[in-house]
Amino acid sequence: MNLEIDIADDDDLEVLDLVKYGVPRQIYLRQNYFDELNAVTFRKEFQLTKECVLQLLPMIEEQLEYPTDANNCVSPMNQLLACLRLYATGGHLDQIADYMGMHLSTVSRIVVRVSEAIASLRNMYIKLPEAENNLRKIQQDFYDVAQFPTVIGAIDCTHIKIQSPGVMKVKYTAIGNRTFVQMVCNSKLEILNVVARWPGSVHDATIFNNCALKHNLENTPSFRNCFLLGDSGYPKKNIICSRPYYDQEDTEKNTI
């Protein structure tokens, strides 16, 4: 009887401690994946080489730095790797949190923060050259692939799965759950132009006829005698539209 009273007393003391001091803080142990993984495994886990990560990090590091090192803050490198892990696997945030040794809410904030930092670099890399010597180089590269002359880009649209913008929850295969993205790439599969503001129900021609790219092609002198290739049989164009997606309630793979 005395033992039961002692146990009850101990439980009461723990409850009182929680009320007085709050829930004890959990300190996460974070892996140093950049240094611990070899080059092959690192690329498999994050879909980028270590060299590419080292090239990207300095460009966005200032935006990822915290004012102080207090509260076990996450380093810019680990923030970048957490976001890249999500890009590479498409996993749930709780899986990324477990993998990186972080709290779920921390990973959620990091993904937004890093994604915005990377997107801020878009004008440095996603652009269609207008200088005639650069355009001739692109045309020559396309010609070397399939002897198709005067081509400066392969264009197509593809559906990208997004969170439903409506109130009602619908399946991921529904048109309302996708945005229709127009992209142009060169012969090296580098993206030159992106239009990502149209719903999934819009026709390809509607996007092109209302985009700035069409206006520039028609009104920029250097683009004379330049063409965008839209034939579905061309392999570069198929790269844009052949990425698989998975429905949340159906494991069957579909190709868009």
Backbone as CSV, one residue per row, in Angstrom:
resi,resn,N_x,N_y,N_z,CA_x,CA_y,CA_z,C_x,C_y,C_z
1,MET,0.829,-1.203,0.000,0.000,0.000,0.000,0.861,1.250,0.000
2,ASN,1.889,1.240,0.813,2.794,2.382,0.859,3.503,2.586,-0.474
3,LEU,3.816,1.437,-1.159,4.494,1.513,-2.444,3.616,2.206,-3.475
4,GLU,2.305,1.862,-3.479,1.380,2.484,-4.421,1.267,3.980,-4.156
5,ILE,1.280,4.345,-2.884,1.200,5.760,-2.534,2.440,6.492,-3.021
6,ASP,3.625,5.833,-2.850,4.866,6.457,-3.295,4.867,6.649,-4.801
7,ILE,4.379,5.628,-5.534,4.324,5.733,-6.993,3.400,6.864,-7.411
8,ALA,2.240,6.925,-6.751,1.304,7.991,-7.068,1.908,9.346,-6.775
9,ASP,2.639,9.407,-5.679,3.280,10.670,-5.339,4.317,11.062,-6.391
10,ASP,5.070,10.082,-6.866,6.068,10.370,-7.902,5.415,10.866,-9.181
11,ASP,4.309,10.238,-9.576,3.592,10.686,-10.770,3.083,12.105,-10.603
12,ASP,2.579,12.395,-9.399,2.088,13.744,-9.149,3.206,14.766,-9.246
13,LEU,4.376,14.382,-8.750,5.507,15.302,-8.811,5.921,15.580,-10.253
14,GLU,5.863,14.524,-11.101,6.208,14.721,-12.515,5.220,15.667,-13.193
15,VAL,3.938,15.501,-12.860,2.921,16.387,-13.427,3.152,17.820,-12.971
16,LEU,3.482,17.986,-11.674,3.734,19.318,-11.156,4.952,19.951,-11.824
17,ASP,5.976,19.122,-12.076,7.166,19.636,-12.763,6.827,20.109,-14.178
18,LEU,5.951,19.339,-14.882,5.557,19.735,-16.227,4.781,21.047,-16.205
19,VAL,3.912,21.194,-15.194,3.138,22.424,-15.082,4.050,23.609,-14.775
20,LYS,5.049,23.364,-13.916,5.914,24.456,-13.475,6.979,24.810,-14.504
21,TYR,7.610,23.767,-15.084,8.757,24.015,-15.950,8.470,23.790,-17.433
22,GLY,7.315,23.199,-17.754,7.005,22.916,-19.141,7.615,21.597,-19.611
23,VAL,7.310,21.229,-20.850,7.837,19.985,-21.429,9.332,20.148,-21.680
24,PRO,10.138,19.180,-21.235,11.587,19.289,-21.461,11.906,19.427,-22.944
25,ARG,12.838,20.271,-23.255,13.216,20.501,-24.642,13.938,19.288,-25.200
26,GLN,13.573,18.909,-26.437,14.213,17.782,-27.103,15.335,18.283,-28.003
27,ILE,16.529,17.759,-27.772,17.688,18.121,-28.587,17.884,17.040,-29.647
28,TYR,17.824,17.427,-30.907,17.958,16.467,-32.000,19.420,16.298,-32.386
29,LEU,19.772,15.063,-32.689,21.122,14.759,-33.170,21.099,14.781,-34.697
30,ARG,21.847,15.689,-35.274,21.826,15.864,-36.722,23.060,15.230,-37.346
31,GLN,22.829,14.497,-38.425,23.918,13.872,-39.153,24.626,14.905,-40.033
32,ASN,25.913,14.729,-40.203,26.680,15.571,-41.119,26.825,14.809,-42.434
33,TYR,25.732,14.802,-43.202,25.697,13.977,-44.408,26.716,14.428,-45.444
34,PHE,26.980,15.708,-45.505,27.912,16.186,-46.526,29.293,15.578,-46.333
35,ASP,29.763,15.490,-45.110,31.096,14.941,-44.838,31.082,13.426,-44.670
36,GLU,29.971,12.870,-44.193,29.936,11.444,-43.877,29.692,10.563,-45.096
37,LEU,28.946,11.045,-46.074,28.628,10.227,-47.237,29.672,10.399,-48.327
38,ASN,29.978,9.297,-49.010,30.874,9.415,-50.158,30.128,10.043,-51.325
39,ALA,30.850,10.378,-52.376,30.276,11.138,-53.485,29.118,10.402,-54.158
40,VAL,29.246,9.077,-54.325,28.199,8.308,-55.008,26.933,8.244,-54.163
41,THR,27.080,7.929,-52.885,25.922,7.840,-51.999,25.260,9.199,-51.815
42,PHE,26.078,10.245,-51.714,25.527,11.594,-51.544,24.639,11.960,-52.731
43,ARG,25.100,11.682,-53.936,24.289,12.017,-55.112,23.019,11.178,-55.156
44,LYS,23.110,9.934,-54.714,21.923,9.079,-54.680,20.895,9.610,-53.695
45,GLU,21.351,10.116,-52.546,20.439,10.582,-51.507,19.845,11.952,-51.814
46,PHE,20.626,12.827,-52.465,20.189,14.215,-52.653,20.054,14.628,-54.117
47,GLN,20.413,13.745,-55.046,20.263,13.994,-56.483,21.105,15.155,-57.002
48,LEU,22.083,15.588,-56.228,23.052,16.578,-56.679,24.431,16.134,-56.216
49,THR,25.450,16.512,-56.970,26.811,16.203,-56.544,27.240,17.167,-55.447
50,LYS,28.283,16.773,-54.723,28.808,17.662,-53.689,29.333,18.953,-54.300
51,GLU,29.911,18.865,-55.465,30.437,20.058,-56.131,29.312,21.037,-56.451
52,CYS,28.173,20.514,-56.893,27.041,21.377,-57.223,26.484,22.047,-55.967
53,VAL,26.425,21.293,-54.870,25.944,21.862,-53.604,26.871,22.977,-53.134
54,LEU,28.174,22.756,-53.257,29.135,23.784,-52.849,29.074,25.014,-53.748
55,GLN,28.639,24.838,-54.965,28.471,25.973,-55.867,27.196,26.743,-55.542
56,LEU,26.147,26.021,-55.165,24.861,26.651,-54.887,24.823,27.341,-53.525
57,LEU,25.399,26.708,-52.512,25.261,27.205,-51.139,25.712,28.658,-50.967
58,PRO,26.881,29.077,-51.469,27.291,30.480,-51.267,26.323,31.492,-51.870
59,MET,25.572,31.092,-52.875,24.645,32.019,-53.517,23.430,32.330,-52.650
60,ILE,23.076,31.397,-51.752,21.877,31.590,-50.934,22.189,31.580,-49.443
61,GLU,23.461,31.410,-49.092,23.830,31.239,-47.684,23.423,32.436,-46.831
62,GLU,23.578,33.634,-47.360,23.249,34.834,-46.589,21.768,34.869,-46.214
63,GLN,20.917,34.343,-47.078,19.485,34.323,-46.799,19.104,33.250,-45.786
64,LEU,19.986,32.262,-45.592,19.685,31.143,-44.696,20.325,31.281,-43.319
65,GLU,21.258,32.201,-43.176,21.954,32.370,-41.898,21.003,32.927,-40.839
66,TYR,21.135,32.391,-39.614,20.412,32.948,-38.478,21.272,34.025,-37.821
67,PRO,20.641,34.992,-37.131,21.412,36.078,-36.517,22.431,35.597,-35.504
68,THR,22.094,34.525,-34.751,23.012,33.977,-33.754,23.036,32.466,-33.890
69,ASP,23.940,31.834,-33.147,24.031,30.371,-33.124,23.265,29.775,-31.949
70,ALA,22.428,30.563,-31.307,21.685,30.083,-30.140,20.582,29.110,-30.554
71,ASN,20.085,28.378,-29.562,18.934,27.476,-29.732,19.169,26.364,-30.750
72,ASN,20.435,25.928,-30.853,20.739,24.790,-31.730,20.234,25.033,-33.153
73,CYS,20.467,26.225,-33.680,19.956,26.589,-35.002,20.564,25.707,-36.088
74,VAL,19.820,25.554,-37.157,20.226,24.683,-38.254,21.157,25.445,-39.186
75,SER,22.271,24.843,-39.526,23.250,25.493,-40.398,22.690,25.633,-41.808
76,PRO,23.175,26.604,-42.589,22.729,26.747,-43.978,22.915,25.472,-44.794
77,MET,24.004,24.749,-44.557,24.225,23.502,-45.286,23.127,22.492,-44.998
78,ASN,22.785,22.301,-43.712,21.741,21.339,-43.379,20.366,21.808,-43.839
79,GLN,20.142,23.105,-43.869,18.886,23.613,-44.411,18.772,23.260,-45.897
80,LEU,19.847,23.478,-46.620,19.851,23.168,-48.047,19.659,21.681,-48.286
81,LEU,20.353,20.848,-47.506,20.243,19.404,-47.691,18.844,18.898,-47.350
82,ALA,18.217,19.470,-46.331,16.852,19.072,-45.986,15.903,19.346,-47.147
83,CYS,16.063,20.497,-47.769,15.206,20.853,-48.898,15.509,19.970,-50.112
84,LEU,16.775,19.721,-50.372,17.146,18.867,-51.496,16.647,17.438,-51.300
85,ARG,16.640,16.981,-50.051,16.137,15.641,-49.762,14.650,15.545,-50.108
86,LEU,13.909,16.588,-49.802,12.487,16.606,-50.165,12.326,16.609,-51.681
87,TYR,13.133,17.436,-52.375,13.065,17.453,-53.834,13.406,16.076,-54.419
88,ALA,14.395,15.415,-53.839,14.889,14.152,-54.395,13.927,12.997,-54.183
89,THR,13.211,12.987,-53.061,12.377,11.835,-52.716,10.888,12.097,-52.861
90,GLY,10.480,13.371,-52.734,9.047,13.660,-52.730,8.348,13.086,-51.515
91,GLY,9.116,12.800,-50.458,8.555,12.194,-49.258,7.775,13.179,-48.413
92,HIS,7.104,12.651,-47.385,6.376,13.502,-46.455,7.369,14.255,-45.571
93,LEU,6.926,15.382,-45.057,7.815,16.219,-44.245,8.286,15.499,-42.987
94,ASP,7.432,14.645,-42.406,7.862,13.941,-41.200,8.987,12.954,-41.497
95,GLN,8.992,12.391,-42.720,10.096,11.512,-43.116,11.387,12.305,-43.292
96,ILE,11.281,13.472,-43.890,12.465,14.325,-44.048,12.975,14.765,-42.685
97,ALA,12.072,15.074,-41.771,12.464,15.495,-40.424,13.230,14.392,-39.706
98,ASP,12.739,13.154,-39.802,13.437,12.027,-39.166,14.804,11.811,-39.783
99,TYR,14.864,11.920,-41.092,16.129,11.685,-41.797,17.173,12.734,-41.430
100,MET,16.752,13.981,-41.315,17.681,15.075,-41.064,17.894,15.348,-39.582
101,GLY,17.120,14.713,-38.700,17.259,14.962,-37.272,16.730,16.328,-36.881
102,MET,15.530,16.647,-37.337,14.915,17.944,-37.055,13.455,17.732,-36.676
103,HIS,12.865,18.765,-36.087,11.443,18.727,-35.789,10.661,18.994,-37.068
104,LEU,9.459,18.447,-37.121,8.614,18.598,-38.312,8.380,20.067,-38.658
105,SER,8.074,20.878,-37.654,7.806,22.292,-37.917,9.046,23.008,-38.443
106,THR,10.222,22.578,-37.972,11.472,23.179,-38.447,11.676,22.890,-39.928
107,VAL,11.463,21.637,-40.317,11.620,21.264,-41.721,10.615,22.012,-42.588
108,SER,9.395,22.167,-42.090,8.374,22.881,-42.847,8.810,24.312,-43.147
109,ARG,9.368,24.992,-42.156,9.823,26.367,-42.372,11.045,26.405,-43.285
110,ILE,11.931,25.426,-43.130,13.158,25.390,-43.920,12.853,25.206,-45.402
111,VAL,11.912,24.314,-45.727,11.584,24.052,-47.131,11.114,25.333,-47.818
112,VAL,10.268,26.092,-47.136,9.798,27.358,-47.705,10.955,28.332,-47.852
113,ARG,11.774,28.419,-46.825,12.879,29.383,-46.805,13.899,29.093,-47.909
114,VAL,14.308,27.843,-48.029,15.313,27.472,-49.024,14.735,27.557,-50.434
115,SER,13.505,27.132,-50.600,12.880,27.181,-51.925,12.793,28.614,-52.430
116,GLU,12.425,29.532,-51.552,12.365,30.943,-51.953,13.750,31.479,-52.281
117,ALA,14.763,31.044,-51.527,16.129,31.495,-51.796,16.613,30.987,-53.153
118,ILE,16.332,29.722,-53.455,16.737,29.158,-54.747,15.976,29.838,-55.882
119,ALA,14.676,30.068,-55.679,13.868,30.709,-56.714,14.343,32.124,-57.003
120,SER,14.965,32.776,-56.020,15.452,34.138,-56.236,16.604,34.182,-57.240
121,LEU,17.195,33.031,-57.549,18.298,32.961,-58.515,17.810,32.728,-59.944
122,ARG,16.500,32.670,-60.131,15.963,32.230,-61.422,16.429,33.085,-62.592
123,ASN,16.537,34.391,-62.388,16.922,35.260,-63.500,18.367,35.046,-63.949
124,MET,19.175,34.420,-63.095,20.568,34.143,-63.453,20.683,32.949,-64.391
125,TYR,19.709,32.037,-64.327,19.849,30.766,-65.040,18.722,30.491,-66.028
126,ILE,17.496,30.900,-65.702,16.375,30.612,-66.589,16.148,31.822,-67.485
127,LYS,16.772,31.816,-68.631,16.639,32.933,-69.560,16.999,32.466,-70.972
128,LEU,16.295,33.016,-71.926,16.562,32.715,-73.330,17.489,33.783,-73.882
129,PRO,18.696,33.404,-74.294,19.650,34.416,-74.788,19.098,35.169,-75.994
130,GLU,19.431,36.439,-76.078,18.989,37.255,-77.211,20.140,37.670,-78.122
131,ALA,21.362,37.544,-77.649,22.509,37.900,-78.486,22.626,36.909,-79.649
132,GLU,22.917,37.420,-80.827,22.924,36.581,-82.021,23.974,35.479,-81.959
133,ASN,25.157,35.777,-81.380,26.184,34.740,-81.312,25.762,33.606,-80.384
134,ASN,25.049,33.931,-79.290,24.559,32.883,-78.390,23.458,32.056,-79.045
135,LEU,22.607,32.719,-79.812,21.536,32.007,-80.505,22.094,31.069,-81.573
136,ARG,23.120,31.517,-82.257,23.744,30.642,-83.264,24.372,29.415,-82.606
137,LYS,24.926,29.603,-81.425,25.507,28.465,-80.699,24.419,27.451,-80.321
138,ILE,23.271,27.944,-79.864,22.164,27.050,-79.515,21.660,26.318,-80.752
139,GLN,21.546,27.047,-81.863,21.095,26.420,-83.103,22.059,25.325,-83.553
140,GLN,23.342,25.567,-83.426,24.330,24.571,-83.816,24.244,23.339,-82.923
141,ASP,24.017,23.559,-81.616,23.896,22.428,-80.686,22.701,21.554,-81.037
142,PHE,21.566,22.180,-81.394,20.402,21.396,-81.809,20.677,20.662,-83.115
143,TYR,21.355,21.334,-84.019,21.667,20.699,-85.302,22.568,19.484,-85.101
144,ASP,23.481,19.565,-84.166,24.378,18.442,-83.897,23.628,17.225,-83.347
145,VAL,22.487,17.463,-82.706,21.711,16.360,-82.140,20.953,15.603,-83.227
146,ALA,20.221,16.334,-84.075,19.352,15.655,-85.044,19.328,16.338,-86.404
147,GLN,20.321,17.181,-86.701,20.405,17.866,-87.984,19.133,18.653,-88.295
148,PHE,18.549,19.241,-87.264,17.371,20.080,-87.428,17.819,21.528,-87.318
149,PRO,17.675,22.330,-88.399,18.264,23.673,-88.422,17.414,24.739,-87.729
150,THR,18.055,25.829,-87.333,17.466,27.084,-86.837,16.614,26.934,-85.575
151,VAL,16.767,25.854,-84.840,15.986,25.645,-83.617,16.734,26.241,-82.423
152,ILE,16.025,27.022,-81.606,16.646,27.600,-80.406,16.026,27.063,-79.122
153,GLY,15.038,26.161,-79.247,14.451,25.589,-78.044,13.375,24.583,-78.362
154,ALA,13.179,23.624,-77.456,12.076,22.668,-77.540,11.046,23.065,-76.495
155,ILE,9.790,23.204,-76.897,8.745,23.725,-76.022,7.647,22.690,-75.826
156,ASP,7.134,22.634,-74.609,5.981,21.791,-74.326,5.403,22.189,-72.978
157,CYS,4.229,21.667,-72.678,3.583,21.899,-71.385,3.430,20.575,-70.645
158,THR,3.426,20.646,-69.340,3.263,19.452,-68.517,2.480,19.798,-67.272
159,HIS,1.686,18.836,-66.785,0.928,19.036,-65.561,1.832,18.812,-64.344
160,ILE,1.766,19.716,-63.394,2.510,19.607,-62.145,1.516,19.512,-61.002
161,LYS,1.668,18.492,-60.164,0.747,18.295,-59.043,0.940,19.390,-57.994
162,ILE,-0.153,19.980,-57.551,-0.114,21.017,-56.524,-1.181,20.719,-55.487
163,GLN,-1.123,21.423,-54.366,-2.190,21.326,-53.383,-3.447,21.960,-53.954
164,SER,-4.571,21.307,-53.752,-5.816,21.800,-54.322,-6.112,23.214,-53.850
165,PRO,-6.341,24.148,-54.784,-6.650,25.525,-54.393,-8.068,25.697,-53.870
166,GLY,-8.930,24.682,-54.057,-10.312,24.776,-53.618,-10.503,24.322,-52.182
167,VAL,-11.713,24.494,-51.688,-12.031,24.089,-50.321,-12.225,22.595,-50.239
168,MET,-12.868,22.020,-51.242,-13.140,20.585,-51.233,-11.878,19.807,-51.561
169,LYS,-11.671,18.697,-50.832,-10.511,17.842,-51.076,-10.811,16.939,-52.262
170,VAL,-9.957,16.977,-53.277,-10.145,16.157,-54.464,-8.919,15.307,-54.693
171,LYS,-9.070,14.304,-55.540,-7.932,13.437,-55.829,-6.866,14.199,-56.592
172,TYR,-5.619,13.734,-56.460,-4.512,14.405,-57.118,-4.564,14.261,-58.625
173,THR,-5.373,13.314,-59.125,-5.471,13.164,-60.576,-6.434,14.173,-61.173
174,ALA,-7.196,14.878,-60.358,-8.172,15.834,-60.868,-7.470,17.031,-61.486
175,ILE,-8.096,17.601,-62.521,-7.536,18.764,-63.195,-7.357,19.914,-62.213
176,GLY,-8.277,20.057,-61.260,-8.195,21.141,-60.299,-7.012,21.038,-59.365
177,ASN,-6.365,19.897,-59.353,-5.227,19.693,-58.472,-3.897,19.833,-59.205
178,ARG,-3.926,20.350,-60.429,-2.689,20.464,-61.196,-2.582,21.839,-61.833
179,THR,-1.367,22.285,-61.995,-1.113,23.498,-62.758,-0.426,23.092,-64.054
180,PHE,-0.712,23.803,-65.119,-0.155,23.487,-66.436,1.047,24.394,-66.660
181,VAL,2.207,23.816,-66.753,3.452,24.577,-66.834,4.038,24.461,-68.235
182,GLN,4.336,25.600,-68.837,5.010,25.640,-70.136,6.503,25.832,-69.915
183,MET,7.309,25.004,-70.556,8.760,25.112,-70.427,9.434,25.021,-71.787
184,VAL,10.570,25.689,-71.879,11.421,25.625,-73.062,12.803,25.195,-72.602
185,CYS,13.392,24.229,-73.285,14.741,23.791,-72.936,15.629,23.803,-74.171
186,ASN,16.942,23.838,-73.963,17.882,23.766,-75.077,18.331,22.339,-75.297
187,SER,19.285,22.138,-76.164,19.720,20.790,-76.503,20.429,20.087,-75.355
188,LYS,20.867,20.851,-74.349,21.533,20.276,-73.178,20.572,20.080,-72.014
189,LEU,19.277,20.223,-72.296,18.217,20.050,-71.304,18.239,21.127,-70.228
190,GLU,18.832,22.271,-70.527,18.808,23.405,-69.617,17.537,24.211,-69.872
191,ILE,16.819,24.552,-68.820,15.554,25.270,-68.959,15.829,26.730,-69.295
192,LEU,15.184,27.201,-70.343,15.381,28.572,-70.816,14.211,29.486,-70.483
193,ASN,13.036,28.916,-70.304,11.855,29.744,-70.064,10.798,28.900,-69.358
194,VAL,10.104,29.503,-68.392,9.048,28.814,-67.638,7.849,29.739,-67.481
195,VAL,6.662,29.205,-67.744,5.406,29.895,-67.449,4.586,28.950,-66.574
196,ALA,4.344,29.342,-65.318,3.707,28.428,-64.362,2.571,29.119,-63.618
197,ARG,1.618,29.674,-64.361,0.528,30.399,-63.701,-0.853,30.021,-64.225
198,TRP,-0.925,28.934,-64.999,-2.205,28.552,-65.591,-2.735,27.268,-64.966
199,PRO,-4.074,27.135,-64.820,-4.652,25.904,-64.269,-4.527,24.746,-65.243
200,GLY,-4.732,23.539,-64.728,-4.523,22.341,-65.538,-5.487,22.167,-66.683
201,SER,-6.602,22.889,-66.693,-7.606,22.727,-67.752,-7.316,23.555,-69.000
202,VAL,-6.294,24.414,-68.945,-5.999,25.317,-70.063,-5.268,24.579,-71.182
203,HIS,-5.539,24.965,-72.425,-4.873,24.356,-73.579,-3.476,24.944,-73.765
204,ASP,-2.569,24.129,-74.334,-1.196,24.581,-74.580,-1.152,25.902,-75.349
205,ALA,-1.962,25.990,-76.391,-1.930,27.173,-77.255,-2.333,28.438,-76.502
206,THR,-3.240,28.299,-75.551,-3.669,29.459,-74.771,-2.512,30.035,-73.968
207,ILE,-1.724,29.152,-73.378,-0.572,29.609,-72.593,0.431,30.324,-73.488
208,PHE,0.770,29.707,-74.625,1.778,30.302,-75.500,1.309,31.629,-76.082
209,ASN,0.038,31.698,-76.483,-0.464,32.920,-77.100,-0.545,34.087,-76.130
210,ASN,-0.509,33.822,-74.842,-0.618,34.885,-73.841,0.654,35.076,-73.014
211,CYS,1.767,34.512,-73.459,3.001,34.632,-72.687,3.945,35.662,-73.320
212,ALA,4.839,36.178,-72.493,5.795,37.179,-72.973,6.766,36.586,-73.984
213,LEU,7.016,35.291,-73.905,7.943,34.644,-74.832,7.476,34.809,-76.277
214,LYS,6.214,34.603,-76.527,5.673,34.751,-77.885,5.882,36.184,-78.392
215,HIS,5.615,37.157,-77.525,5.788,38.560,-77.914,7.249,38.849,-78.242
216,ASN,8.173,38.327,-77.437,9.600,38.568,-77.680,10.065,37.913,-78.972
217,LEU,9.591,36.712,-79.241,9.994,36.026,-80.468,9.522,36.780,-81.709
218,GLU,8.371,37.391,-81.617,7.799,38.077,-82.777,8.354,39.495,-82.958
219,ASN,8.877,40.088,-81.879,9.249,41.503,-81.953,10.728,41.799,-81.695
220,THR,11.532,40.774,-81.436,12.958,40.976,-81.205,13.729,40.625,-82.477
221,PRO,14.465,41.564,-83.042,15.159,41.304,-84.322,16.088,40.096,-84.290
222,SER,16.752,39.869,-83.177,17.714,38.763,-83.130,17.044,37.396,-83.220
223,PHE,15.725,37.340,-83.004,15.018,36.061,-83.060,14.487,35.742,-84.462
224,ARG,14.792,36.578,-85.437,14.384,36.270,-86.805,15.108,35.000,-87.271
225,ASN,14.382,34.184,-87.994,14.922,32.912,-88.474,15.267,31.974,-87.315
226,CYS,14.536,32.094,-86.209,14.680,31.199,-85.062,13.339,30.518,-84.798
227,PHE,13.387,29.256,-84.417,12.155,28.497,-84.223,12.188,27.734,-82.904
228,LEU,10.991,27.575,-82.322,10.811,26.679,-81.184,10.215,25.386,-81.701
229,LEU,10.762,24.273,-81.295,10.314,22.969,-81.778,9.251,22.418,-80.845
230,GLY,8.076,22.095,-81.428,6.983,21.577,-80.620,6.493,20.219,-81.056
231,ASP,7.227,19.533,-81.902,6.835,18.207,-82.386,7.009,17.201,-81.264
232,SER,5.972,16.458,-80.934,6.024,15.515,-79.818,6.997,14.376,-80.057
233,GLY,7.436,14.182,-81.298,8.371,13.110,-81.556,9.811,13.464,-81.242
234,TYR,10.044,14.735,-80.974,11.430,15.154,-80.737,11.841,14.812,-79.320
235,PRO,12.992,14.136,-79.124,13.346,13.631,-77.793,13.502,14.715,-76.743
236,LYS,14.011,15.897,-77.097,14.201,16.948,-76.097,12.862,17.417,-75.545
237,LYS,11.856,17.507,-76.414,10.540,17.931,-75.977,9.919,16.890,-75.051
238,ASN,10.148,15.625,-75.346,9.595,14.571,-74.506,10.155,14.608,-73.091
239,ILE,11.375,15.129,-72.922,11.958,15.249,-71.586,11.064,16.111,-70.700
240,ILE,10.476,17.143,-71.263,9.641,18.062,-70.490,8.349,17.395,-70.051
241,CYS,7.742,16.593,-70.910,6.386,16.119,-70.638,6.328,14.673,-70.165
242,SER,7.455,13.999,-69.929,7.396,12.569,-69.625,7.743,12.224,-68.184
243,ARG,7.777,13.226,-67.274,8.051,12.920,-65.876,6.842,12.240,-65.249
244,PRO,7.033,11.121,-64.529,5.890,10.418,-63.940,5.378,11.106,-62.690
245,TYR,4.107,10.888,-62.377,3.569,11.321,-61.104,2.797,10.158,-60.499
246,TYR,2.558,10.210,-59.208,1.855,9.142,-58.517,0.630,9.716,-57.809
247,ASP,-0.515,9.090,-58.045,-1.712,9.498,-57.341,-1.639,9.011,-55.901
248,GLN,-2.116,9.816,-54.962,-2.020,9.465,-53.558,-2.826,8.229,-53.226
249,GLU,-3.925,8.002,-53.931,-4.794,6.879,-53.615,-4.671,5.772,-54.646
250,ASP,-3.749,5.878,-55.544,-3.593,4.867,-56.578,-2.110,4.757,-56.884
251,THR,-1.515,3.614,-56.659,-0.082,3.443,-56.828,0.320,3.207,-58.269
252,GLU,-0.664,3.134,-59.164,-0.330,2.935,-60.562,0.394,4.157,-61.120
253,LYS,1.500,3.949,-61.794,2.265,5.056,-62.370,1.617,5.530,-63.652
254,ASN,1.496,6.831,-63.771,0.928,7.436,-64.967,1.969,8.327,-65.597
255,THR,1.945,8.430,-66.884,2.844,9.315,-67.611,2.039,10.419,-68.258
256,ILE,2.422,11.637,-67.961,1.729,12.797,-68.522,2.350,13.135,-69.863
